[in-house]
Amino acid sequence: MDMTNRTYLDYNATAPMRPQARDMLVRVLGDVGNASSVHREGRAARGIIETARDRVADLVGGRGKHVIFTGSGSEANNLVLAPGFRRVDGAPAQTLLVGAGEHPCVLEGHRFDPGAVEHIPLRADGLVDLAWLEARLADLGGAPVLVSIQLANNETGAIQPVAEAASLVRAAGGLMHCDAVQAAGKIGIDIDALGVDALTLSAHKLGGPQGVGALVLAGEGYVLDRLVRGGGQERNWRAGTENVAGIAAFGEAARVAREALGEEESRLRDLRAEFETAIRENCPDAVIFSENAPRLPNTILFAVPGKRAETALIALDLNGAALSSGSACSSGKVKSSHVLEAMGVSPALAESALRLSFGWNTQKDAVTHFTAAFARLLSNRNQNSECAA
């Protein structure tokens, strides 16, 4: 496919691999050695993994020995969201409280009985309702509880009040998990400052390869109910021969993302403002969701009233701009957004939601290309549309 005249604006689905990560991946793919072997080749593979472990930990202010590599962010969430995740001296959680706007791998990937799971409501701005959480924790009366709230929503980009929630959970004697997949590499993260017990990451969201994730624990003293059983890899927490090349590339992507973080966050924020100006100028009645909440600098979820997302995505794609809807299922078909539903957005408006996300390789010309594709989309709109091209 000729990508010369295309603009990729779906980084929240997957980001292009950073050159440094790609080079690392290719180099390590040429090596031989099982990291569990004691010979020189095995020790070399082990060294590569441990270097990557430290780099991933550095990205979130953690320690390498507390990083558990997995096959994806979804697997990492499935690993930790189980009654068996507890402190060594604590009882298993009886209740799981999760944000209503969490990724499906949190909403559906836990190992609790369905009757033990409750959703923390979202406010109209897309942020979790801390007052509800505080009241519910009080109702539980100190019973063991696990709470999971994402650091940033993958659709709206809304940055959740995780530190404030974690403070409430600690005071109630519970455990706090944070899905930081979308936030990592886009905003600064410090696991200690957040006050969470564990957070999850995914390599391909920050410029690493697909097929590698990580669970980062806040320290020692935790027990996990293993999801993948077999050998003693990853300190007996996740069996299976390690994906050495993928892990190495993950570590390299984490290193580059961390080093560029401050300057990159500012640059992406400026780009977001330009994209939003283009949206407003072409469609004054466009709705930008979570606009008044703190958001990731690279994410815009917006709706063009009267223009269905599925139709708009096809038109934009044909005009060279790759976006996504508010939510897409594994088959690639557009479906309604549970996030917008939880925010109280009307079904008609939610059906028009488009997500524009960009990142490390996005330049200013992407705004020009998107604007041209967006204008062409609106020029073919339904006559009843309120937008003005």
VEXGUZA-594300 format. One record per residue (C-alpha): residue number from 0; residue in three letters; x, y, z. Coordinates in steps of 0.02 Angstrom, whole numbers, m for minus. Layout:
N
(NUM, "Ala", (X, Y, Z))
...
//
This chain:
389
(0, "Met", (0, 0, 0))
(1, "Asp", (62, 173, m45))
(2, "Met", (70, 269, 119))
(3, "Thr", (143, 429, 44))
(4, "Asn", (m19, 528, 53))
(5, "Arg", (m89, 445, 209))
(6, "Thr", (m95, 512, 385))
(7, "Tyr", (m99, 385, 527))
(8, "Leu", (m200, 453, 673))
(9, "Asp", (m238, 294, 772))
(10, "Tyr", (m92, 287, 895))
(11, "Asn", (m206, 235, 1038))
(12, "Ala", (m242, 74, 943))
(13, "Thr", (m58, 46, 909))
(14, "Ala", (88, 164, 885))
(15, "Pro", (217, 144, 747))
(16, "Met", (373, 59, 812))
(17, "Arg", (512, 178, 858))
(18, "Pro", (670, 153, 752))
(19, "Gln", (774, 118, 906))
(20, "Ala", (653, m17, 962))
(21, "Arg", (645, m93, 788))
(22, "Asp", (834, m99, 777))
(23, "Met", (844, m181, 947))
(24, "Leu", (712, m308, 898))
(25, "Val", (803, m356, 739))
(26, "Arg", (972, m366, 824))
(27, "Val", (912, m479, 965))
(28, "Leu", (814, m589, 846))
(29, "Gly", (982, m640, 775))
(30, "Asp", (1045, m698, 944))
(31, "Val", (1024, m873, 1014))
(32, "Gly", (998, m924, 1194))
(33, "Asn", (862, m968, 1317))
(34, "Ala", (864, m850, 1465))
(35, "Ser", (839, m998, 1582))
(36, "Ser", (1000, m1084, 1523))
(37, "Val", (1160, m1067, 1623))
(38, "His", (1282, m1063, 1478))
(39, "Arg", (1352, m904, 1402))
(40, "Glu", (1214, m885, 1273))
(41, "Gly", (1081, m908, 1406))
(42, "Arg", (1163, m783, 1521))
(43, "Ala", (1172, m657, 1379))
(44, "Ala", (985, m677, 1347))
(45, "Arg", (953, m656, 1533))
(46, "Gly", (1056, m497, 1535))
(47, "Ile", (955, m424, 1391))
(48, "Ile", (793, m458, 1484))
(49, "Glu", (854, m383, 1647))
(50, "Thr", (914, m225, 1559))
(51, "Ala", (743, m207, 1480))
(52, "Arg", (660, m240, 1647))
(53, "Asp", (754, m94, 1724))
(54, "Arg", (709, 20, 1578))
(55, "Val", (524, m20, 1589))
(56, "Ala", (529, 8, 1777))
(57, "Asp", (616, 176, 1753))
(58, "Leu", (474, 235, 1642))
(59, "Val", (352, 224, 1788))
(60, "Gly", (468, 258, 1934))
(61, "Gly", (474, 76, 1987))
(62, "Arg", (610, m53, 2014))
(63, "Gly", (661, m186, 1890))
(64, "Lys", (638, m330, 2009))
(65, "His", (454, m285, 2025))
(66, "Val", (419, m296, 1837))
(67, "Ile", (334, m452, 1769))
(68, "Phe", (336, m470, 1580))
(69, "Thr", (181, m539, 1495))
(70, "Gly", (118, m566, 1318))
(71, "Ser", (10, m408, 1318))
(72, "Gly", (m68, m274, 1425))
(73, "Ser", (m228, m377, 1424))
(74, "Glu", (m137, m526, 1497))
(75, "Ala", (m58, m416, 1630))
(76, "Asn", (m231, m354, 1681))
(77, "Asn", (m300, m532, 1682))
(78, "Leu", (m154, m585, 1792))
(79, "Val", (m180, m455, 1927))
(80, "Leu", (m370, m439, 1929))
(81, "Ala", (m404, m594, 2031))
(82, "Pro", (m453, m628, 2212))
(83, "Gly", (m283, m710, 2233))
(84, "Phe", (m194, m542, 2215))
(85, "Arg", (m163, m489, 2393))
(86, "Arg", (m32, m434, 2516))
(87, "Val", (63, m576, 2597))
(88, "Asp", (m19, m537, 2764))
(89, "Gly", (m189, m493, 2689))
(90, "Ala", (m349, m585, 2646))
(91, "Pro", (m408, m613, 2467))
(92, "Ala", (m520, m476, 2399))
(93, "Gln", (m706, m511, 2408))
(94, "Thr", (m759, m368, 2295))
(95, "Leu", (m689, m291, 2135))
(96, "Leu", (m731, m109, 2097))
(97, "Val", (m686, m51, 1921))
(98, "Gly", (m713, 111, 1828))
(99, "Ala", (m862, 103, 1711))
(100, "Gly", (m754, 165, 1567))
(101, "Glu", (m613, 38, 1583))
(102, "His", (m542, m57, 1435))
(103, "Pro", (m635, m221, 1397))
(104, "Cys", (m485, m321, 1460))
(105, "Val", (m523, m250, 1633))
(106, "Leu", (m712, m254, 1623))
(107, "Glu", (m712, m431, 1555))
(108, "Gly", (m539, m497, 1595))
(109, "His", (m549, m514, 1784))
(110, "Arg", (m567, m678, 1877))
(111, "Phe", (m698, m626, 2004))
(112, "Asp", (m872, m697, 2015))
(113, "Pro", (m987, m578, 1918))
(114, "Gly", (m1089, m546, 2073))
(115, "Ala", (m934, m479, 2162))
(116, "Val", (m899, m345, 2031))
(117, "Glu", (m965, m167, 2034))
(118, "His", (m935, m21, 1914))
(119, "Ile", (m881, 149, 1978))
(120, "Pro", (m990, 276, 1885))
(121, "Leu", (m917, 408, 1770))
(122, "Arg", (m962, 591, 1781))
(123, "Ala", (m1017, 686, 1626))
(124, "Asp", (m837, 743, 1598))
(125, "Gly", (m775, 563, 1590))
(126, "Leu", (m692, 557, 1761))
(127, "Val", (m734, 424, 1890))
(128, "Asp", (m851, 478, 2029))
(129, "Leu", (m740, 485, 2184))
(130, "Ala", (m886, 526, 2297))
(131, "Trp", (m971, 364, 2245))
(132, "Leu", (m809, 268, 2274))
(133, "Glu", (m786, 341, 2447))
(134, "Ala", (m964, 300, 2496))
(135, "Arg", (m954, 123, 2428))
(136, "Leu", (m791, 88, 2519))
(137, "Ala", (m873, 148, 2680))
(138, "Asp", (m1021, 31, 2647))
(139, "Leu", (m903, m116, 2629))
(140, "Gly", (m844, m83, 2807))
(141, "Gly", (m664, m136, 2784))
(142, "Ala", (m702, m298, 2690))
(143, "Pro", (m557, m344, 2574))
(144, "Val", (m578, m251, 2409))
(145, "Leu", (m480, m228, 2248))
(146, "Val", (m506, m68, 2148))
(147, "Ser", (m451, m44, 1967))
(148, "Ile", (m452, 126, 1883))
(149, "Gln", (m358, 167, 1723))
(150, "Leu", (m237, 312, 1723))
(151, "Ala", (m304, 380, 1558))
(152, "Asn", (m455, 327, 1459))
(153, "Asn", (m414, 251, 1291))
(154, "Glu", (m561, 336, 1204))
(155, "Thr", (m580, 510, 1279))
(156, "Gly", (m401, 527, 1343))
(157, "Ala", (m470, 586, 1511))
(158, "Ile", (m336, 571, 1646))
(159, "Gln", (m417, 491, 1796))
(160, "Pro", (m390, 546, 1978))
(161, "Val", (m296, 387, 2019))
(162, "Ala", (m192, 457, 2162))
(163, "Glu", (m347, 525, 2249))
(164, "Ala", (m437, 359, 2224))
(165, "Ala", (m287, 262, 2288))
(166, "Ser", (m286, 367, 2446))
(167, "Leu", (m467, 320, 2479))
(168, "Val", (m433, 136, 2444))
(169, "Arg", (m280, 130, 2559))
(170, "Ala", (m379, 212, 2699))
(171, "Ala", (m509, 74, 2679))
(172, "Gly", (m375, m61, 2684))
(173, "Gly", (m398, m112, 2503))
(174, "Leu", (m284, m141, 2354))
(175, "Met", (m271, m24, 2205))
(176, "His", (m228, m71, 2026))
(177, "Cys", (m204, 50, 1882))
(178, "Asp", (m209, 11, 1696))
(179, "Ala", (m79, 135, 1633))
(180, "Val", (m70, 65, 1456))
(181, "Gln", (m130, 222, 1367))
(182, "Ala", (m40, 346, 1479))
(183, "Ala", (136, 272, 1476))
(184, "Gly", (255, 371, 1368))
(185, "Lys", (131, 514, 1349))
(186, "Ile", (130, 585, 1525))
(187, "Gly", (246, 562, 1672))
(188, "Ile", (205, 415, 1785))
(189, "Asp", (271, 379, 1960))
(190, "Ile", (200, 222, 2038))
(191, "Asp", (244, 282, 2214))
(192, "Ala", (163, 453, 2188))
(193, "Leu", (6, 368, 2121))
(194, "Gly", (0, 259, 2276))
(195, "Val", (m58, 105, 2181))
(196, "Asp", (m9, m74, 2219))
(197, "Ala", (11, m123, 2037))
(198, "Leu", (0, m50, 1863))
(199, "Thr", (0, m124, 1689))
(200, "Leu", (89, m74, 1528))
(201, "Ser", (92, m124, 1345))
(202, "Ala", (240, m104, 1229))
(203, "His", (151, m66, 1067))
(204, "Lys", (59, 85, 1137))
(205, "Leu", (222, 180, 1162))
(206, "Gly", (320, 129, 1008))
(207, "Gly", (374, m46, 1052))
(208, "Pro", (321, m209, 969))
(209, "Gln", (151, m291, 983))
(210, "Gly", (141, m446, 1091))
(211, "Val", (232, m385, 1248))
(212, "Gly", (160, m313, 1408))
(213, "Ala", (208, m293, 1589))
(214, "Leu", (136, m292, 1764))
(215, "Val", (232, m178, 1882))
(216, "Leu", (210, m206, 2068))
(217, "Ala", (240, m66, 2194))
(218, "Gly", (359, m173, 2297))
(219, "Glu", (381, m338, 2384))
(220, "Gly", (252, m424, 2490))
(221, "Tyr", (120, m468, 2361))
(222, "Val", (44, m635, 2311))
(223, "Leu", (m21, m670, 2136))
(224, "Asp", (m129, m811, 2072))
(225, "Arg", (m32, m863, 1917))
(226, "Leu", (m126, m859, 1753))
(227, "Val", (3, m952, 1647))
(228, "Arg", (76, m1103, 1737))
(229, "Gly", (225, m1210, 1694))
(230, "Gly", (407, m1165, 1717))
(231, "Gly", (477, m1042, 1842))
(232, "Gln", (501, m893, 1726))
(233, "Glu", (466, m716, 1788))
(234, "Arg", (497, m765, 1969))
(235, "Asn", (365, m902, 1956))
(236, "Trp", (231, m773, 1917))
(237, "Arg", (216, m802, 1729))
(238, "Ala", (274, m964, 1648))
(239, "Gly", (336, m979, 1469))
(240, "Thr", (501, m948, 1382))
(241, "Glu", (525, m761, 1373))
(242, "Asn", (506, m665, 1211))
(243, "Val", (683, m597, 1224))
(244, "Ala", (681, m491, 1067))
(245, "Gly", (510, m417, 1103))
(246, "Ile", (558, m380, 1283))
(247, "Ala", (720, m298, 1227))
(248, "Ala", (626, m188, 1105))
(249, "Phe", (499, m144, 1240))
(250, "Gly", (640, m88, 1353))
(251, "Glu", (716, 17, 1215))
(252, "Ala", (549, 99, 1175))
(253, "Ala", (525, 137, 1360))
(254, "Arg", (699, 214, 1370))
(255, "Val", (672, 327, 1220))
(256, "Ala", (497, 377, 1276))
(257, "Arg", (558, 422, 1450))
(258, "Glu", (702, 528, 1386))
(259, "Ala", (589, 626, 1268))
(260, "Leu", (442, 641, 1387))
(261, "Gly", (442, 824, 1441))
(262, "Glu", (473, 900, 1271))
(263, "Glu", (361, 775, 1183))
(264, "Glu", (213, 806, 1297))
(265, "Ser", (221, 992, 1258))
(266, "Arg", (237, 960, 1071))
(267, "Leu", (89, 842, 1069))
(268, "Arg", (m16, 965, 1167))
(269, "Asp", (18, 1098, 1035))
(270, "Leu", (m29, 976, 897))
(271, "Arg", (m190, 932, 988))
(272, "Ala", (m237, 1116, 992))
(273, "Glu", (m207, 1129, 803))
(274, "Phe", (m313, 975, 767))
(275, "Glu", (m453, 1041, 876))
(276, "Thr", (m447, 1210, 789))
(277, "Ala", (m465, 1121, 622))
(278, "Ile", (m614, 1022, 688))
(279, "Arg", (m700, 1178, 756))
(280, "Glu", (m668, 1283, 600))
(281, "Asn", (m739, 1150, 485))
(282, "Cys", (m880, 1097, 599))
(283, "Pro", (m926, 1228, 731))
(284, "Asp", (m1054, 1111, 809))
(285, "Ala", (m931, 969, 834))
(286, "Val", (m928, 900, 1011))
(287, "Ile", (m762, 861, 1094))
(288, "Phe", (m786, 740, 1237))
(289, "Ser", (m700, 767, 1406))
(290, "Glu", (m643, 935, 1339))
(291, "Asn", (m645, 1014, 1512))
(292, "Ala", (m560, 869, 1600))
(293, "Pro", (m372, 840, 1607))
(294, "Arg", (m332, 738, 1451))
(295, "Leu", (m188, 650, 1367))
(296, "Pro", (m98, 771, 1252))
(297, "Asn", (m120, 656, 1102))
(298, "Thr", (m305, 609, 1108))
(299, "Ile", (m464, 689, 1041))
(300, "Leu", (m632, 602, 1045))
(301, "Phe", (m757, 706, 948))
(302, "Ala", (m925, 689, 863))
(303, "Val", (m995, 765, 704))
(304, "Pro", (m1183, 777, 737))
(305, "Gly", (m1282, 683, 607))
(306, "Lys", (m1134, 590, 534))
(307, "Arg", (m1122, 407, 586))
(308, "Ala", (m947, 353, 638))
(309, "Glu", (m941, 200, 526))
(310, "Thr", (m980, 303, 370))
(311, "Ala", (m860, 441, 422))
(312, "Leu", (m717, 320, 455))
(313, "Ile", (m733, 244, 282))
(314, "Ala", (m737, 415, 200))
(315, "Leu", (m587, 477, 299))
(316, "Asp", (m491, 319, 260))
(317, "Leu", (m526, 337, 73))
(318, "Asn", (m464, 517, 88))
(319, "Gly", (m302, 461, 170))
(320, "Ala", (m335, 484, 357))
(321, "Ala", (m335, 334, 474))
(322, "Leu", (m440, 366, 630))
(323, "Ser", (m549, 252, 736))
(324, "Ser", (m719, 260, 816))
(325, "Gly", (m748, 284, 1000))
(326, "Ser", (m732, 96, 1018))
(327, "Ala", (m693, m46, 899))
(328, "Cys", (m715, m231, 930))
(329, "Ser", (m589, m363, 880))
(330, "Ser", (m673, m392, 712))
(331, "Gly", (m640, m212, 664))
(332, "Lys", (m825, m167, 661))
(333, "Val", (m886, m8, 744))
(334, "Lys", (m995, m30, 898))
(335, "Ser", (m1067, 88, 1025))
(336, "Ser", (m950, 159, 1157))
(337, "His", (m978, 98, 1334))
(338, "Val", (m873, 246, 1391))
(339, "Leu", (m989, 375, 1315))
(340, "Glu", (m1140, 279, 1378))
(341, "Ala", (m1068, 286, 1555))
(342, "Met", (m1042, 474, 1533))
(343, "Gly", (m1227, 494, 1492))
(344, "Val", (m1200, 541, 1309))
(345, "Ser", (m1353, 514, 1200))
(346, "Pro", (m1347, 361, 1086))
(347, "Ala", (m1369, 469, 931))
(348, "Leu", (m1217, 576, 973))
(349, "Ala", (m1115, 426, 1030))
(350, "Glu", (m1143, 343, 861))
(351, "Ser", (m1050, 490, 782))
(352, "Ala", (m895, 479, 893))
(353, "Leu", (m724, 477, 808))
(354, "Arg", (m558, 457, 896))
(355, "Leu", (m405, 548, 833))
(356, "Ser", (m242, 499, 917))
(357, "Phe", (m63, 535, 869))
(358, "Gly", (111, 523, 941))
(359, "Trp", (299, 519, 926))
(360, "Asn", (306, 515, 736))
(361, "Thr", (165, 639, 701))
(362, "Gln", (219, 803, 621))
(363, "Lys", (126, 965, 582))
(364, "Asp", (86, 912, 405))
(365, "Ala", (m31, 782, 480))
(366, "Val", (m146, 925, 531))
(367, "Thr", (m151, 986, 351))
(368, "His", (m186, 812, 283))
(369, "Phe", (m321, 779, 413))
(370, "Thr", (m403, 948, 382))
(371, "Ala", (m415, 912, 195))
(372, "Ala", (m490, 739, 226))
(373, "Phe", (m610, 808, 357))
(374, "Ala", (m669, 948, 242))
(375, "Arg", (m703, 822, 104))
(376, "Leu", (m802, 716, 226))
(377, "Leu", (m910, 864, 274))
(378, "Ser", (m935, 919, 94))
(379, "Asn", (m1027, 756, 63))
(380, "Arg", (m1128, 763, 223))
(381, "Asn", (m1314, 742, 238))
(382, "Gln", (m1407, 903, 197))
(383, "Asn", (m1481, 899, 371))
(384, "Ser", (m1310, 906, 454))
(385, "Glu", (m1282, 1060, 562))
(386, "Cys", (m1099, 1068, 516))
(387, "Ala", (m1035, 1199, 397))
(388, "Ala", (m891, 1147, 286))
//
